[in-house]
Amino acid sequence: MSEKPETESAQERTTLSREVGAQAARKLKARRNSTQGVWFGLGMMGLVGWSVVVPTLLGAALGIWLDNRHPGTYSWTLMLLVIGLVVGCLNAWHWVDKQGKAMREEQEEHDE
């Protein structure tokens, strides 16, 4: 009869270790799938915002300079402002797409 309590104890330990392992796996999965936090989101918005604003302002500044030096029927300021905006949006789209791919690859590596 002395063997029976030892067997039950081993079974209890095995069950307990499985439960602890399952809880740890759930925690790790939740951490991977959770958002990065408020500061990460604000940083991302700031980076994307500046990547659009800088080319737009540079285009507008160059357009104002050209309008003052070479006036004509078309507004250099408006044309270069729009071109700067398009370049900035393409730049932001490229950067966000690159970050998204990196995040998906990292998640796929953790899932394996």
CYANA upper distance limits for C-alpha pairs under 8 A (distance plus 0.5 A):
  1 MET  CA      5 PRO  CA      8.10
  2 SER  CA      6 GLU  CA      7.64
  3 GLU  CA      7 THR  CA      6.82
  4 LYS  CA      8 GLU  CA      6.75
  5 PRO  CA      9 SER  CA      6.54
  6 GLU  CA     10 ALA  CA      6.69
  7 THR  CA     11 GLN  CA      6.68
  8 GLU  CA     12 GLU  CA      6.54
  9 SER  CA     13 ARG  CA      6.66
 10 ALA  CA     14 THR  CA      6.67
 11 GLN  CA     15 THR  CA      6.62
 12 GLU  CA     16 LEU  CA      6.48
 13 ARG  CA     17 SER  CA      6.49
 14 THR  CA     18 ARG  CA      6.74
 15 THR  CA     19 GLU  CA      6.78
 16 LEU  CA     20 VAL  CA      6.65
 17 SER  CA     21 GLY  CA      6.51
 18 ARG  CA     22 ALA  CA      6.58
 19 GLU  CA     23 GLN  CA      6.68
 20 VAL  CA     24 ALA  CA      6.64
 21 GLY  CA     25 ALA  CA      6.63
 22 ALA  CA     26 ARG  CA      6.71
 23 GLN  CA     27 LYS  CA      6.68
 24 ALA  CA     28 LEU  CA      6.69
 25 ALA  CA     29 LYS  CA      6.64
 26 ARG  CA     30 ALA  CA      6.59
 27 LYS  CA     31 ARG  CA      6.69
 28 LEU  CA     32 ARG  CA      6.74
 29 LYS  CA     33 ASN  CA      6.69
 30 ALA  CA     34 SER  CA      6.41
 32 ARG  CA    107 GLN  CA      7.76
 36 GLN  CA     40 PHE  CA      6.30
 36 GLN  CA     41 GLY  CA      7.80
 37 GLY  CA     41 GLY  CA      6.96
 38 VAL  CA     42 LEU  CA      6.69
 39 TRP  CA     43 GLY  CA      6.46
 40 PHE  CA     44 MET  CA      6.58
 41 GLY  CA     45 MET  CA      6.68
 42 LEU  CA     46 GLY  CA      6.59
 43 GLY  CA     47 LEU  CA      6.62
 44 MET  CA     48 VAL  CA      6.60
 45 MET  CA     49 GLY  CA      6.34
 46 GLY  CA     50 TRP  CA      6.55
 47 LEU  CA     51 SER  CA      6.62
 48 VAL  CA     52 VAL  CA      7.01
 48 VAL  CA     92 ALA  CA      5.88
 48 VAL  CA     95 TRP  CA      8.49
 48 VAL  CA     96 VAL  CA      8.29
 49 GLY  CA     53 VAL  CA      6.57
 49 GLY  CA     92 ALA  CA      8.42
 50 TRP  CA     54 VAL  CA      6.28
 51 SER  CA     55 PRO  CA      7.62
 51 SER  CA     88 GLY  CA      6.13
 51 SER  CA     89 CYS  CA      8.11
 51 SER  CA     91 ASN  CA      7.06
 51 SER  CA     92 ALA  CA      6.30
 52 VAL  CA     56 THR  CA      6.93
 52 VAL  CA     84 GLY  CA      8.50
 52 VAL  CA     85 LEU  CA      6.82
 52 VAL  CA     87 VAL  CA      8.11
 52 VAL  CA     88 GLY  CA      4.37
 52 VAL  CA     89 CYS  CA      6.01
 52 VAL  CA     91 ASN  CA      7.81
 52 VAL  CA     92 ALA  CA      6.98
 53 VAL  CA     57 LEU  CA      6.56
 53 VAL  CA     85 LEU  CA      7.94
 53 VAL  CA     88 GLY  CA      7.37
 54 VAL  CA     58 LEU  CA      6.59
 54 VAL  CA     88 GLY  CA      7.87
 55 PRO  CA     59 GLY  CA      6.50
 55 PRO  CA     84 GLY  CA      5.21
 55 PRO  CA     85 LEU  CA      6.98
 55 PRO  CA     87 VAL  CA      7.22
 55 PRO  CA     88 GLY  CA      5.97
 56 THR  CA     60 ALA  CA      6.73
 56 THR  CA     80 LEU  CA      8.36
 56 THR  CA     81 LEU  CA      5.90
 56 THR  CA     82 VAL  CA      7.69
 56 THR  CA     83 ILE  CA      7.98
 56 THR  CA     84 GLY  CA      4.58
 56 THR  CA     85 LEU  CA      5.17
 56 THR  CA     87 VAL  CA      8.43
 56 THR  CA     88 GLY  CA      7.16
 57 LEU  CA     61 ALA  CA      6.54
 57 LEU  CA     81 LEU  CA      7.51
 57 LEU  CA     84 GLY  CA      7.76
 58 LEU  CA     62 LEU  CA      6.60
 58 LEU  CA     81 LEU  CA      8.36
 58 LEU  CA     84 GLY  CA      7.51
 59 GLY  CA     63 GLY  CA      6.51
 59 GLY  CA     77 THR  CA      7.77
 59 GLY  CA     80 LEU  CA      5.11
 59 GLY  CA     81 LEU  CA      5.29
 59 GLY  CA     82 VAL  CA      8.25
 59 GLY  CA     83 ILE  CA      7.45
 59 GLY  CA     84 GLY  CA      5.45
 60 ALA  CA     64 ILE  CA      6.65
 60 ALA  CA     77 THR  CA      5.67
 60 ALA  CA     78 LEU  CA      7.58
 60 ALA  CA     80 LEU  CA      6.31
 60 ALA  CA     81 LEU  CA      5.06
 60 ALA  CA     84 GLY  CA      8.08
 61 ALA  CA     65 TRP  CA      6.77
 61 ALA  CA     77 THR  CA      7.83
 62 LEU  CA     66 LEU  CA      6.65
 62 LEU  CA     77 THR  CA      7.64
 62 LEU  CA     80 LEU  CA      7.73
 63 GLY  CA     67 ASP  CA      6.50
 63 GLY  CA     75 SER  CA      8.12
 63 GLY  CA     76 TRP  CA      5.04
 63 GLY  CA     77 THR  CA      4.11
 63 GLY  CA     78 LEU  CA      7.58
 63 GLY  CA     79 MET  CA      7.93
 63 GLY  CA     80 LEU  CA      6.10
 63 GLY  CA     81 LEU  CA      7.69
 64 ILE  CA     68 ASN  CA      6.70
 64 ILE  CA     76 TRP  CA      7.41
 64 ILE  CA     77 THR  CA      5.64
 65 TRP  CA     69 ARG  CA      6.77
 66 LEU  CA     70 HIS  CA      6.05
 66 LEU  CA     71 PRO  CA      7.83
 66 LEU  CA     76 TRP  CA      6.82
 66 LEU  CA     77 THR  CA      8.13
 67 ASP  CA     71 PRO  CA      5.34
 67 ASP  CA     72 GLY  CA      7.93
 67 ASP  CA     75 SER  CA      7.24
 67 ASP  CA     76 TRP  CA      6.27
 67 ASP  CA     77 THR  CA      7.26
 71 PRO  CA     75 SER  CA      8.44
 75 SER  CA     79 MET  CA      6.90
 76 TRP  CA     80 LEU  CA      6.42
 77 THR  CA     81 LEU  CA      6.35
 78 LEU  CA     82 VAL  CA      6.74
 79 MET  CA     83 ILE  CA      6.70
 80 LEU  CA     84 GLY  CA      6.36
 81 LEU  CA     85 LEU  CA      6.64
 82 VAL  CA     86 VAL  CA      6.70
 83 ILE  CA     87 VAL  CA      6.64
 84 GLY  CA     88 GLY  CA      6.49
 85 LEU  CA     89 CYS  CA      6.60
 86 VAL  CA     90 LEU  CA      6.65
 87 VAL  CA     91 ASN  CA      6.59
 88 GLY  CA     92 ALA  CA      6.63
 89 CYS  CA     93 TRP  CA      6.50
 90 LEU  CA     94 HIS  CA      6.54
 91 ASN  CA     95 TRP  CA      6.74
 92 ALA  CA     96 VAL  CA      6.58
 93 TRP  CA     97 ASP  CA      6.49
 94 HIS  CA     98 LYS  CA      6.63
 95 TRP  CA     99 GLN  CA      6.73
 96 VAL  CA    100 GLY  CA      6.53
 97 ASP  CA    101 LYS  CA      6.71
 98 LYS  CA    102 ALA  CA      6.80
 99 GLN  CA    103 MET  CA      6.67
100 GLY  CA    104 ARG  CA      6.69
101 LYS  CA    105 GLU  CA      6.64
102 ALA  CA    106 GLU  CA      6.66
103 MET  CA    107 GLN  CA      6.67
104 ARG  CA    108 GLU  CA      6.65
105 GLU  CA    109 GLU  CA      6.71
106 GLU  CA    110 HIS  CA      6.88
107 GLN  CA    111 ASP  CA      6.68
108 GLU  CA    112 GLU  CA      6.94
